[in-house]
């Protein structure tokens, strides 16, 4: 079996097809968006002023 420098690319493409729908990526994106929203809420709630 000969070693070809670009063989890893075809192996990666084959593995990507077998991976499926990418549930891990979806979970990471949802957690990241929720984390950003909660961080923004936490930081911005301190700017609310009550002018009485």
C-alpha positions in Angstrom: 0.0 0.0 0.0 1.5 3.3 -1.1 1.2 6.5 0.9 -0.3 9.4 -0.9 -0.1 12.9 0.6 -3.7 13.7 -0.3 -5.1 10.4 1.0 -6.2 12.0 4.3 -8.5 14.3 2.4 -10.5 11.5 0.8 -10.6 9.7 4.2 -11.9 12.8 5.9 -14.5 13.2 3.2 -15.6 9.6 3.7 -15.7 10.0 7.4 -17.8 13.2 7.1 -20.4 11.4 5.0 -20.7 8.7 7.6 -20.9 11.2 10.5 -24.5 12.0 10.0 -26.4 15.1 10.7 -23.9 16.7 13.1 -25.9 16.6 16.4 -22.8 17.7 18.4 -22.5 20.9 16.3 -26.1 21.7 16.8 -25.8 21.3 20.6 -22.7 23.4 20.7 -24.4 26.2 18.7 -27.5 26.2 20.9 -25.5 26.3 24.1 -23.3 29.1 22.7 -26.3 31.2 21.7 -28.0 30.6 25.1 -24.8 31.5 26.9 -24.4 34.7 24.9 -28.0 35.7 25.6 -27.7 35.0 29.3 -24.4 36.9 29.5 -25.9 39.9 27.7 -28.9 39.9 30.0 -26.6 39.7 33.1 -24.4 42.5 31.9 -27.2 44.8 30.6 -29.5 44.5 33.6 -27.0 46.6 35.6 -27.7 49.5 33.3 -31.4 49.8 34.1 -32.0 52.9 36.2 -35.0 53.7 38.3 -35.6 57.4 38.2 -38.0 58.2 41.0 
